[in-house]
Amino acid sequence: METLNIALPKGRLGEKVYSMFEKAGFECPSIRETNRKLIFENPEKGVRYFWVKPSDVAIYVERGAADIGVAGKDILLEYSPDVYELLDLKTGKCRMAVAARNGFKDDLRKTLRVATKFSNIALSYYSSKGRDIDIIHLNGSIEIAPILGLSDVIVDIVETGTTLKENDLCVIEEIVPISARFIANKSAFKFKGKQIEALVSSLKALTEEEK
């Protein structure tokens, strides 16, 4: 049996996703041990897992270092990697949204200043609306931008909305729902298609059970 190389996002989402893989019959007990290792293998099940930064999963898969992986829909929309998106795992659910200070009114005569780390998603959303914008690319603490007058609005992932509320901001438009997606390298899918499809169908059954 050939080994499937699987890139998982580090953190809470990756742990949730690994539990799904485990339930689907693709377990690797050493991953549960407390250590700082990044690569775990179970030759009997033909799987090798490795932890990577969530935003890097798609790069590992696109370039073939991983055959398959799990990435947020936000990453796939932002970077458009050349991979197959095979399944919505219905976990890690949140939404991409536009937020602004409470009481904000958009003045259409002015260019809208948008702070975000998702520049491509923001550009594509506003160009579909024909709205002229100035993108301010930030890497973190995006909520501060409208408070300090750096931007009019932000485009960011919203899970519970608590951080927004605490900073006197609110969602004014929803762009797209986000969740974890199972992705595959195109070449690996050609050569290891049977194994990948077996895993997809087991995971699909799990996601349908949990509806």
N, CA, C and O of each residue as an XYZ file, in Angstrom:
844
protein
N       0.841     -1.196      0.000
C       0.000      0.000      0.000
C       0.879      1.250      0.000
O       1.809      1.383      0.795
N       0.555      2.153     -0.911
C       1.316      3.403     -0.936
C       0.895      4.274      0.236
O      -0.242      4.207      0.703
N       1.836      5.098      0.705
C       1.527      5.987      1.833
C       0.896      7.280      1.334
O       1.362      7.893      0.374
N      -0.173      7.675      2.011
C      -0.800      8.973      1.718
C      -0.187     10.012      2.642
O      -0.210      9.853      3.863
N       0.356     11.066      2.071
C       0.922     12.158      2.873
C      -0.157     13.208      3.101
O      -0.715     13.759      2.152
N      -0.445     13.477      4.373
C      -1.595     14.326      4.713
C      -1.150     15.546      5.522
O      -0.588     15.409      6.608
N      -1.406     16.731      4.984
C      -1.071     17.977      5.695
C      -2.279     18.432      6.508
O      -3.361     18.655      5.966
N      -2.074     18.565      7.817
C      -3.152     19.031      8.696
C      -2.806     20.412      9.250
O      -1.639     20.693      9.524
N      -3.817     21.281      9.419
C      -3.530     22.596      9.982
C      -3.278     22.500     11.480
O      -4.069     21.895     12.204
N      -2.190     23.086     11.949
C      -1.889     23.087     13.389
C      -3.006     23.791     14.136
O      -3.641     24.703     13.605
N      -3.245     23.366     15.372
C      -4.219     24.088     16.200
C      -5.515     23.321     16.381
O      -5.614     22.135     16.067
N      -6.520     24.047     16.907
C      -7.805     23.442     17.263
C      -8.486     22.767     16.081
O      -9.006     21.657     16.200
N      -8.478     23.454     14.926
C      -9.147     22.892     13.749
C      -8.479     21.587     13.336
O      -9.157     20.606     13.030
N      -7.132     21.577     13.329
C      -6.404     20.368     12.934
C      -6.724     19.195     13.844
O      -6.844     18.058     13.388
N      -6.862     19.478     15.142
C      -7.178     18.406     16.095
C      -8.573     17.842     15.832
O      -8.790     16.632     15.890
N      -9.515     18.747     15.542
C     -10.887     18.321     15.209
C     -10.881     17.455     13.960
O     -11.519     16.404     13.903
N     -10.141     17.926     12.958
C     -10.088     17.225     11.676
C      -9.412     15.866     11.840
O      -9.859     14.872     11.267
N      -8.315     15.826     12.638
C      -7.650     14.533     12.839
C      -8.619     13.544     13.490
O      -8.618     12.363     13.142
N      -9.448     14.010     14.432
C     -10.430     13.120     15.068
C     -11.383     12.533     14.030
O     -11.803     11.382     14.145
N     -11.720     13.329     13.018
C     -12.588     12.827     11.940
C     -11.872     11.733     11.141
O     -12.460     10.701     10.820
N     -10.585     11.976     10.823
C      -9.796     10.982     10.075
C      -9.703      9.683     10.886
O      -9.785      8.579     10.347
N      -9.529      9.856     12.194
C      -9.412      8.709     13.100
C     -10.720      7.894     13.080
O     -10.701      6.671     12.947
N     -11.846      8.597     13.214
C     -13.157      7.922     13.186
C     -13.401      7.240     11.854
O     -14.076      6.214     11.777
N     -12.832      7.837     10.791
C     -13.022      7.274      9.447
C     -12.130      6.048      9.222
O     -12.175      5.429      8.159
N     -11.306      5.699     10.246
C     -10.489      4.483     10.133
C      -9.073      4.723      9.651
O      -8.387      3.788      9.240
N      -8.624      5.994      9.700
C      -7.264      6.307      9.242
C      -6.451      6.874     10.399
O      -5.855      7.947     10.306
N      -6.448      6.104     11.504
C      -5.810      6.612     12.723
C      -4.290      6.474     12.695
O      -3.724      5.687     11.936
N      -3.657      7.266     13.549
C      -2.205      7.206     13.708
C      -1.949      7.538     15.179
O      -1.765      8.706     15.522
N      -1.936      6.508     16.067
C      -1.897      6.747     17.514
C      -0.783      7.674     17.990
O      -0.974      8.406     18.961
N       0.369      7.661     17.334
C       1.492      8.475     17.828
C       1.190      9.972     17.790
O       1.846     10.753     18.479
N       0.202     10.374     16.990
C      -0.133     11.797     16.887
C      -0.738     12.309     18.197
O      -0.723     13.507     18.477
N      -1.278     11.362     19.003
C      -1.919     11.727     20.274
C      -0.912     11.858     21.422
O      -1.251     12.332     22.506
N       0.330     11.431     21.168
C       1.335     11.511     22.238
C       1.782     12.960     22.434
O       1.778     13.751     21.491
N       2.166     13.297     23.658
C       2.625     14.671     23.934
C       4.092     14.782     23.538
O       4.971     14.254     24.218
N       4.338     15.458     22.458
C       5.720     15.711     22.023
C       5.711     16.858     21.015
O       4.663     17.415     20.688
N       6.893     17.191     20.540
C       6.968     18.323     19.597
C       7.196     17.852     18.164
O       7.554     18.642     17.291
N       6.987     16.578     17.935
C       7.179     16.057     16.575
C       6.162     16.681     15.634
O       5.078     17.092     16.049
N       6.528     16.746     14.361
C       5.625     17.336     13.368
C       5.130     16.297     12.363
O       4.157     16.530     11.647
N       5.819     15.130     12.317
C       5.444     14.090     11.330
C       5.137     12.793     12.060
O       5.896     12.364     12.928
N       4.014     12.169     11.701
C       3.554     10.937     12.370
C       3.102      9.950     11.305
O       2.416     10.312     10.349
N       3.508      8.676     11.492
C       3.212      7.708     10.436
C       2.567      6.446     11.004
O       2.926      5.987     12.089
N       1.621      5.896     10.264
C       1.066      4.583     10.585
C       1.099      3.742      9.306
O       0.171      3.791      8.499
N       2.205      2.953      9.125
C       2.374      2.187      7.888
C       1.227      1.203      7.642
O       0.865      0.944      6.494
N       0.651      0.649      8.732
C      -0.448     -0.311      8.556
C      -1.642      0.314      7.851
O      -2.314     -0.334      7.048
N      -1.897      1.571      8.161
C      -3.040      2.263      7.531
C      -2.613      3.035      6.287
O      -3.448      3.600      5.580
N      -1.304      3.054      6.025
C      -0.811      3.754      4.830
C      -0.965      5.264      4.902
O      -1.230      5.919      3.894
N      -0.794      5.828      6.133
C      -0.927      7.281      6.266
C       0.285      7.901      6.964
O       0.861      7.320      7.884
N       0.650      9.081      6.505
C       1.677      9.884      7.181
C       1.093     11.288      7.330
O       0.801     11.963      6.343
N       0.930     11.710      8.579
C       0.363     13.033      8.849
C       1.468     14.013      9.198
O       2.472     13.632      9.798
N       1.291     15.265      8.828
C       2.190     16.275      9.381
C       1.445     17.582      9.625
O       0.535     17.959      8.887
N       1.873     18.263     10.703
C       1.262     19.529     11.108
C       1.948     20.686     10.397
O       3.175     20.779     10.407
N       1.176     21.560      9.788
C       1.763     22.770      9.194
C       0.882     23.975      9.538
O      -0.262     23.812      9.963
N       1.411     25.159      9.354
C       0.651     26.383      9.607
C      -0.599     26.348      8.704
O      -0.490     26.016      7.524
N      -1.790     26.688      9.246
C      -3.019     26.572      8.442
C      -2.938     27.219      7.062
O      -3.430     26.661      6.081
N      -2.312     28.404      6.988
C      -2.272     29.082      5.687
C      -1.283     28.431      4.718
O      -1.250     28.791      3.541
N      -0.465     27.464      5.202
C       0.515     26.802      4.330
C       0.046     25.455      3.789
O       0.682     24.893      2.898
N      -1.069     24.928      4.323
C      -1.526     23.588      3.904
C      -1.670     23.513      2.385
O      -1.189     22.572      1.754
N      -2.335     24.510      1.805
C      -2.604     24.480      0.360
C      -1.315     24.496     -0.460
O      -1.267     23.938     -1.556
N      -0.258     25.144      0.077
C       1.024     25.200     -0.649
C       1.653     23.805     -0.674
O       2.139     23.354     -1.711
N       1.639     23.124      0.484
C       2.181     21.755      0.550
C       1.436     20.830     -0.414
O       2.044     19.989     -1.076
N       0.130     20.995     -0.482
C      -0.675     20.119     -1.356
C      -0.462     20.492     -2.820
O      -0.258     19.613     -3.657
N      -0.506     21.767     -3.133
C      -0.355     22.195     -4.532
C       0.993     21.747     -5.097
O       1.091     21.332     -6.252
N       2.039     21.840     -4.254
C       3.389     21.521     -4.748
C       3.769     20.054     -4.585
O       4.874     19.652     -4.947
N       2.855     19.255     -4.040
C       3.073     17.810     -4.010
C       3.833     17.270     -2.817
O       4.106     16.071     -2.759
N       4.189     18.133     -1.847
C       4.840     17.621     -0.630
C       3.807     16.847      0.191
O       4.150     15.947      0.958
N       2.535     17.216      0.014
C       1.428     16.456      0.619
C       0.511     16.017     -0.509
O       0.312     16.749     -1.479
N      -0.050     14.813     -0.379
C      -1.006     14.338     -1.394
C      -2.363     14.993     -1.170
O      -3.055     15.383     -2.110
N      -2.719     15.100      0.112
C      -4.012     15.676      0.472
C      -3.826     16.557      1.705
O      -2.779     16.521      2.352
N      -4.842     17.340      2.021
C      -4.751     18.195      3.198
C      -6.103     18.801      3.506
O      -7.087     18.570      2.803
N      -6.127     19.579      4.568
C      -7.363     20.250      4.969
C      -7.054     21.732      5.129
O      -6.183     22.127      5.904
N      -7.800     22.547      4.368
C      -7.575     24.001      4.395
C      -8.912     24.712      4.501
O      -9.934     24.220      4.023
N      -8.889     25.878      5.136
C     -10.112     26.681      5.229
C     -10.478     27.229      3.860
O      -9.610     27.518      3.036
N     -11.792     27.370      3.630
C     -12.256     27.927      2.348
C     -11.700     29.341      2.148
O     -11.520     29.775      1.010
N     -11.425     30.064      3.241
C     -10.848     31.415      3.138
C      -9.498     31.386      2.420
O      -9.206     32.240      1.583
N      -8.676     30.376      2.767
C      -7.341     30.254      2.154
C      -7.483     29.924      0.664
O      -6.753     30.456     -0.172
N      -8.437     29.035      0.345
C      -8.625     28.630     -1.055
C      -9.119     29.812     -1.896
O      -8.708     29.973     -3.045
N      -9.998     30.634     -1.324
C     -10.504     31.796     -2.061
C      -9.428     32.867     -2.207
O      -9.331     33.527     -3.242
N      -8.624     33.031     -1.166
C      -7.617     34.105     -1.183
C      -6.464     33.789     -2.131
O      -6.007     34.663     -2.867
N      -5.988     32.526     -2.114
C      -4.774     32.194     -2.873
C      -5.030     31.399     -4.149
O      -4.118     31.227     -4.957
N      -6.253     30.913     -4.345
C      -6.616     30.122     -5.537
C      -5.565     29.075     -5.904
O      -5.087     29.067     -7.039
N      -5.189     28.182     -4.966
C      -4.189     27.158     -5.313
C      -4.745     26.196     -6.360
O      -5.954     25.984     -6.451
N      -3.839     25.619     -7.147
C      -4.237     24.699     -8.210
C      -4.369     23.287     -7.620
O      -3.494     22.441     -7.804
N      -5.470     23.053     -6.913
C      -5.711     21.757     -6.246
C      -7.158     21.353     -6.499
O      -7.969     22.162     -6.950
N      -7.474     20.097     -6.204
C      -8.879     19.669     -6.243
C      -9.490     19.885     -4.867
O      -8.909     19.489     -3.856
N     -10.659     20.512     -4.826
C     -11.406     20.630     -3.569
C     -12.464     19.530     -3.605
O     -13.400     19.585     -4.402
N     -12.307     18.527     -2.731
C     -13.132     17.323     -2.857
C     -14.305     17.235     -1.885
O     -15.290     16.550     -2.161
N     -14.204     17.928     -0.746
C     -15.262     17.752      0.246
C     -15.285     18.902      1.246
O     -14.244     19.378      1.698
N     -16.506     19.337      1.580
C     -16.692     20.294      2.669
C     -16.823     19.456      3.946
O     -17.759     18.668      4.083
N     -15.884     19.632      4.874
C     -15.888     18.807      6.097
C     -16.873     19.325      7.157
O     -17.011     18.728      8.224
N     -17.553     20.436      6.855
C     -18.616     20.985      7.733
C     -18.120     21.269      9.156
O     -18.888     21.213     10.116
N     -16.840     21.569      9.271
C     -16.302     21.918     10.585
C     -15.477     23.198     10.432
O     -15.179     23.616      9.313
N     -15.109     23.820     11.561
C     -14.385     25.087     11.482
C     -15.236     26.160     10.831
O     -14.729     27.017     10.107
N     -16.547     26.104     11.097
C     -17.462     27.027     10.411
C     -17.366     28.452     10.952
O     -17.339     28.676     12.162
N     -17.315     29.403     10.027
C     -17.338     30.817     10.375
C     -17.761     31.553      9.101
O     -18.276     30.925      8.176
N     -17.555     32.857      9.037
C     -17.949     33.580      7.818
C     -16.960     34.691      7.532
O     -16.356     35.265      8.438
N     -16.812     34.977      6.254
C     -16.007     36.124      5.836
C     -16.979     37.290      5.769
O     -18.019     37.196      5.117
N     -16.648     38.391      6.440
C     -17.614     39.489      6.511
C     -16.927     40.851      6.453
O     -15.720     40.981      6.659
N     -17.741     41.846      6.166
C     -17.296     43.240      6.234
C     -17.796     43.780      7.567
O     -18.972     43.624      7.896
N     -16.913     44.413      8.340
C     -17.329     45.001      9.615
C     -16.877     46.461      9.665
O     -15.904     46.861      9.025
N     -17.623     47.238     10.451
C     -17.300     48.661     10.588
C     -17.708     49.115     11.983
O     -18.318     48.356     12.736
N     -17.371     50.354     12.323
C     -17.791     50.887     13.624
C     -19.311     51.009     13.632
O     -19.925     51.247     12.592
N     -19.910     50.849     14.799
C     -21.360     50.985     14.915
C     -21.778     52.354     14.384
O     -21.172     53.379     14.696
N     -22.837     52.336     13.567
C     -23.344     53.610     13.026
C     -22.644     54.068     11.751
O     -22.939     55.152     11.248
N     -21.714     53.259     11.214
C     -20.986     53.635      9.979
C     -21.945     53.746      8.785
O     -22.809     52.891      8.590
N     -21.778     54.808      7.995
C     -22.536     54.958      6.739
C     -21.518     55.111      5.620
O     -20.607     55.935      5.700
N     -21.682     54.310      4.578
C     -20.735     54.356      3.455
C     -21.031     55.581      2.575
O     -22.136     55.742      2.056
N     -20.017     56.431      2.424
C     -20.147     57.603      1.544
C     -19.653     57.203      0.155
O     -18.450     57.084     -0.077
N     -20.602     56.996     -0.767
C     -20.254     56.468     -2.092
C     -19.441     57.459     -2.934
O     -18.902     57.087     -3.976
N     -19.354     58.700     -2.492
C     -18.564     59.679     -3.266
C     -17.065     59.492     -3.015
O     -16.233     59.990     -3.773
N     -16.736     58.773     -1.952
C     -15.318     58.601     -1.594
C     -14.871     57.163     -1.839
O     -15.677     56.233     -1.830
N     -13.563     57.002     -2.060
C     -12.990     55.649     -2.146
C     -13.089     55.023     -0.759
O     -12.723     55.647      0.237
N     -13.579     53.800     -0.699
C     -13.731     53.107      0.589
C     -12.389     52.498      1.000
O     -11.775     51.769      0.221
N     -11.936     52.793      2.211
C     -10.655     52.241      2.688
C     -10.937     50.932      3.438
O     -11.664     50.910      4.431
N     -10.345     49.853      2.939
C     -10.633     48.514      3.467
C      -9.363     47.888      4.033
O      -8.400     47.660      3.301
N      -9.363     47.606      5.353
C      -8.212     46.936      5.966
C      -8.498     45.437      6.032
O      -9.582     45.022      6.441
N      -7.519     44.632      5.627
C      -7.743     43.187      5.599
C      -6.435     42.438      5.396
O      -5.448     43.001      4.923
N      -6.441     41.142      5.765
C      -5.311     40.304      5.319
C      -5.773     39.442      4.142
O      -4.997     38.662      3.590
N      -7.055     39.593      3.763
C      -7.608     38.833      2.631
C      -7.848     39.789      1.456
O      -8.987     40.043      1.063
N      -6.751     40.307      0.912
C      -6.836     41.348     -0.123
C      -7.580     40.877     -1.371
O      -8.388     41.620     -1.928
N      -7.313     39.644     -1.813
C      -7.955     39.162     -3.051
C      -9.460     38.977     -2.872
O     -10.247     39.308     -3.758
N      -9.852     38.438     -1.699
C     -11.280     38.255     -1.431
C     -11.970     39.618     -1.399
O     -13.042     39.793     -1.977
N     -11.344     40.584     -0.719
C     -11.931     41.926     -0.624
C     -12.045     42.578     -2.005
O     -13.079     43.155     -2.345
N     -10.966     42.479     -2.800
C     -10.981     43.077     -4.148
C     -12.075     42.478     -5.009
O     -12.814     43.188     -5.692
N     -12.164     41.151     -4.963
C     -13.145     40.473     -5.813
C     -14.571     40.811     -5.371
O     -15.460     40.987     -6.205
N     -14.785     40.900     -4.047
C     -16.124     41.208     -3.534
C     -16.547     42.619     -3.949
O     -17.649     42.821     -4.458
N     -15.665     43.583     -3.726
C     -16.048     44.964     -4.026
C     -16.090     45.243     -5.525
O     -16.861     46.089     -5.977
N     -15.251     44.523     -6.310
C     -15.327     44.777     -7.757
C     -16.646     44.221     -8.300
O     -17.180     44.743     -9.279
N     -17.178     43.159     -7.669
C     -18.477     42.625     -8.120
C     -19.601     43.622     -7.809
O     -20.669     43.576     -8.421
N     -19.350     44.517     -6.858
C     -20.354     45.526     -6.507
C     -20.089     46.859     -7.211
O     -20.874     47.802     -7.113
N     -18.943     46.908     -7.934
C     -18.579     48.142     -8.627
C     -18.163     49.257     -7.675
O     -18.273     50.438     -8.004
N     -17.683     48.872     -6.489
C     -17.300     49.879     -5.474
C     -15.803     50.137     -5.545
O     -15.010     49.195     -5.563
N     -15.416     51.393     -5.585
C     -14.010     51.782     -5.665
C     -13.383     51.692     -4.270
O     -13.870     52.326     -3.334
N     -12.308     50.909     -4.123
C     -11.718     50.736     -2.782
C     -10.208     50.942     -2.781
O      -9.536     50.859     -3.809
N      -9.711     51.213     -1.581
C      -8.268     51.296     -1.341
C      -7.970     50.206     -0.314
O      -8.420     50.284      0.829
N      -7.207     49.187     -0.729
C      -6.893     48.072      0.174
C      -5.709     48.427      1.060
O      -4.672     48.882      0.578
N      -5.879     48.215      2.364
C      -4.773     48.380      3.314
C      -4.484     46.983      3.847
O      -5.245     46.453      4.656
N      -3.382     46.387      3.391
C      -3.091     44.997      3.774
C      -2.435     44.954      5.158
O      -1.356     45.510      5.364
N      -3.099     44.291      6.091
C      -2.558     44.132      7.446
C      -2.445     42.647      7.754
O      -3.123     41.824      7.139
N      -1.580     42.305      8.713
C      -1.401     40.887      9.040
C      -2.042     40.459     10.348
O      -2.109     39.264     10.637
N      -2.510     41.399     11.138
C      -3.131     41.011     12.412
C      -3.773     42.197     13.090
O      -3.585     43.339     12.671
N      -4.555     41.920     14.168
C      -5.265     42.964     14.936
C      -5.986     43.940     14.003
O      -5.898     45.157     14.165
N      -6.695     43.383     13.029
C      -7.328     44.205     11.991
C      -8.441     45.078     12.567
O      -8.762     46.136     12.025
N      -9.027     44.615     13.684
C     -10.143     45.366     14.295
C      -9.744     46.793     14.697
O     -10.594     47.680     14.769
N      -8.455     47.008     14.956
C      -7.998     48.332     15.407
C      -8.085     49.372     14.281
O      -8.254     50.563     14.541
N      -7.966     48.908     13.021
C      -7.846     49.849     11.888
C      -8.973     50.889     11.821
O      -8.681     52.078     11.695
N     -10.260     50.484     11.899
C     -11.297     51.520     11.837
C     -11.352     52.384     13.097
O     -11.742     53.550     13.038
N     -10.962     51.811     14.232
C     -11.002     52.561     15.497
C      -9.999     53.710     15.444
O     -10.273     54.811     15.921
N      -8.826     53.435     14.853
C      -7.774     54.461     14.789
C      -7.882     55.319     13.529
O      -7.048     56.191     13.282
N      -8.929     55.056     12.732
C      -9.129     55.871     11.530
C      -8.234     55.488     10.357
O      -8.134     56.229      9.379
N      -7.579     54.322     10.457
C      -6.733     53.871      9.341
C      -7.611     53.415      8.171
O      -7.253     53.605      7.008
N      -8.779     52.804      8.493
C      -9.676     52.322      7.431
C     -11.120     52.657      7.787
O     -11.435     52.989      8.930
N     -11.997     52.561      6.778
C     -13.441     52.743      7.026
C     -14.054     51.432      7.495
O     -14.876     51.400      8.411
N     -13.628     50.341      6.838
C     -14.182     49.015      7.162
C     -13.048     47.992      7.198
O     -11.919     48.280      6.803
N     -13.372     46.795      7.681
C     -12.420     45.675      7.605
C     -13.119     44.496      6.917
O     -14.343     44.373      6.966
N     -12.336     43.649      6.288
C     -12.839     42.373      5.757
C     -12.067     41.299      6.504
O     -10.841     41.225      6.413
N     -12.795     40.462      7.250
C     -12.108     39.486      8.087
C     -13.028     38.306      8.370
O     -14.218     38.327      8.054
N     -12.434     37.264      8.984
C     -13.208     36.100      9.398
C     -13.905     36.423     10.711
O     -13.294     36.954     11.638
N     -15.183     36.098     10.778
C     -15.945     36.308     12.002
C     -16.480     34.954     12.452
O     -17.172     34.257     11.710
N     -16.134     34.599     13.710
C     -16.625     33.324     14.243
C     -17.821     33.609     15.150
O     -18.954     33.273     14.806
N     -17.575     34.225     16.300
C     -18.679     34.506     17.229
C     -19.081     35.978     17.202
O     -20.198     36.325     17.584
N     -18.175     36.842     16.751
C     -18.470     38.273     16.734
C     -18.125     38.976     18.041
O     -18.308     40.186     18.166
N     -17.624     38.211     19.019
C     -17.306     38.799     20.336
C     -16.239     39.883     20.227
O     -16.392     40.961     20.802
N     -15.151     39.607     19.489
C     -14.066     40.600     19.360
C     -14.597     41.886     18.736
O     -14.219     42.985     19.144
N     -15.475     41.744     17.744
C     -16.044     42.934     17.111
C     -16.827     43.749     18.133
O     -16.624     44.955     18.272
N     -17.734     43.064     18.855
C     -18.571     43.759     19.855
C     -17.716     44.485     20.877
O     -17.985     45.632     21.234
N     -16.665     43.788     21.350
C     -15.818     44.384     22.387
C     -15.074     45.617     21.884
O     -14.617     46.442     22.675
N     -14.956     45.735     20.566
C     -14.256     46.887     19.983
C     -15.219     47.855     19.296
O     -14.814     48.658     18.456
N     -16.509     47.766     19.670
C     -17.527     48.684     19.160
C     -17.668     48.608     17.635
O     -17.917     49.612     16.967
N     -17.503     47.385     17.100
C     -17.672     47.168     15.660
C     -18.843     46.217     15.445
O     -19.257     45.514     16.367
N     -19.375     46.197     14.221
C     -20.433     45.217     13.914
C     -20.321     44.788     12.456
O     -19.760     45.505     11.627
N     -20.863     43.609     12.156
C     -20.876     43.096     10.780
C     -21.894     43.906      9.989
O     -23.042     44.057     10.407
N     -21.459     44.428      8.833
C     -22.426     45.165      7.997
C     -22.771     44.408      6.716
O     -23.811     44.664      6.109
N     -21.904     43.472      6.298
C     -22.212     42.651      5.120
C     -21.521     41.294      5.281
O     -20.399     41.212      5.780
N     -22.206     40.241      4.852
C     -21.569     38.922      4.853
C     -21.129     38.607      3.435
O     -21.881     38.802      2.480
N     -19.901     38.118      3.307
C     -19.370     37.847      1.964
C     -19.581     36.375      1.594
O     -20.149     36.067      0.547
N     -19.120     35.475      2.462
C     -19.210     34.047      2.116
C     -19.053     33.203      3.389
O     -18.277     33.566      4.274
N     -19.793     32.060      3.494
C     -19.556     31.166      4.628
C     -18.231     30.427      4.435
O     -17.838     30.119      3.310
N     -17.555     30.152      5.536
C     -16.232     29.504      5.496
C     -16.305     28.215      6.307
O     -16.958     28.167      7.350
N     -15.629     27.166      5.822
C     -15.491     25.927      6.614
C     -14.252     25.195      6.102
O     -13.642     25.604      5.114
N     -13.889     24.108      6.785
C     -12.695     23.342      6.390
C     -12.999     22.489      5.161
O     -14.049     21.851      5.083
N     -12.081     22.483      4.210
C     -12.262     21.707      2.971
C     -11.130     20.689      2.810
O      -9.971     20.953      3.131
N     -11.511     19.522      2.301
C     -10.552     18.451      2.007
C     -10.038     18.710      0.593
O     -10.820     18.764     -0.355
N      -8.717     18.869      0.453
C      -8.152     19.156     -0.871
C      -7.117     18.092     -1.263
O      -6.535     17.424     -0.407
N      -6.908     17.955     -2.561
C      -5.947     16.949     -3.047
C      -5.046     17.537     -4.126
O      -5.456     18.395     -4.907
N      -3.821     17.057     -4.147
C      -2.879     17.389     -5.208
C      -3.363     16.700     -6.490
O      -3.759     15.535     -6.458
N      -3.330     17.416     -7.607
C      -3.913     16.868     -8.848
C      -3.193     15.617     -9.335
O      -3.824     14.664     -9.791
N      -1.864     15.629     -9.234
C      -1.100     14.475     -9.701
C      -1.303     13.282     -8.755
O      -1.451     12.146     -9.207
N      -1.308     13.544     -7.447
C      -1.526     12.466     -6.467
C      -2.901     11.834     -6.683
O      -3.074     10.625     -6.529
N      -3.874     12.673     -7.043
C      -5.229     12.152     -7.239
C      -5.256     11.171     -8.414
O      -6.048     10.229     -8.440
N      -4.382     11.415     -9.373
C      -4.307     10.523    -10.539
C      -3.710      9.170    -10.118
O      -4.202      8.114    -10.515
N      -2.627      9.223     -9.296
C      -1.899      7.996     -8.969
C      -2.385      7.292     -7.698
O      -2.220      6.080     -7.560
N      -2.978      8.041     -6.779
C      -3.441      7.433     -5.520
C      -4.948      7.641     -5.355
O      -5.473      7.700     -4.243
N      -5.620      7.749     -6.497
C      -7.047      8.077     -6.504
C      -7.905      7.153     -5.665
O      -8.808      7.607     -4.963
N      -7.625      5.836     -5.732
C      -8.460      4.869     -4.996
C      -8.392      5.116     -3.493
O      -9.412      5.140     -2.805
N      -7.157      5.302     -2.993
C      -6.979      5.550     -1.552
C      -7.642      6.863     -1.138
O      -8.295      6.955     -0.099
N      -7.450      7.880     -1.991
C      -8.018      9.196     -1.666
C      -9.539      9.123     -1.669
O     -10.198      9.680     -0.792
N     -10.088      8.431     -2.662
C     -11.557      8.333     -2.745
C     -12.134      7.532     -1.579
O     -13.227      7.826     -1.096
N     -11.393      6.520     -1.132
C     -11.861      5.726      0.019
C     -11.937      6.625      1.255
O     -12.889      6.556      2.032
N     -10.924      7.461      1.419
C     -10.895      8.375      2.562
C     -12.021      9.412      2.452
O     -12.702      9.712      3.433
N     -12.201      9.949      1.245
C     -13.270     10.942      1.032
C     -14.631     10.344      1.352
O     -15.452     10.987      2.006
N     -14.883      9.103      0.891
C     -16.226      8.555      1.131
C     -16.449      8.256      2.608
O     -17.568      8.399      3.099
N     -15.395      7.840      3.335
C     -15.540      7.621      4.784
C     -15.815      8.947      5.498
O     -16.654      9.012      6.396
N     -15.107      9.993      5.096
C     -15.301     11.307      5.727
C     -16.670     11.880      5.382
O     -17.317     12.524      6.207
N     -17.098     11.633      4.151
C     -18.408     12.138      3.717
C     -19.517     11.507      4.562
O     -20.462     12.178      4.977
N     -19.379     10.203      4.806
C     -20.373      9.503      5.633
C     -20.421     10.124      7.029
O     -21.495     10.289      7.606
N     -19.243     10.467      7.566
C     -19.183     11.092      8.900
C     -19.863     12.459      8.913
O     -20.623     12.771      9.830
N     -19.586     13.274      7.889
C     -20.168     14.620      7.879
C     -21.679     14.536      7.735
O     -22.397     15.396      8.247
N     -22.175     13.505      7.040
C     -23.626     13.375      6.890
C     -24.287     12.883      8.173
O     -25.415     13.263      8.484
N     -23.574     12.035      8.915
C     -24.076     11.556     10.221
C     -24.255     12.726     11.172
O     -25.194     12.765     11.967
N     -23.322     13.693     11.074
C     -23.318     14.783     12.060
C     -24.240     15.932     11.723
O     -24.263     16.933     12.439
N     -25.002     15.812     10.649
C     -25.931     16.878     10.241
C     -26.959     17.129     11.326
O     -27.826     17.989     11.169
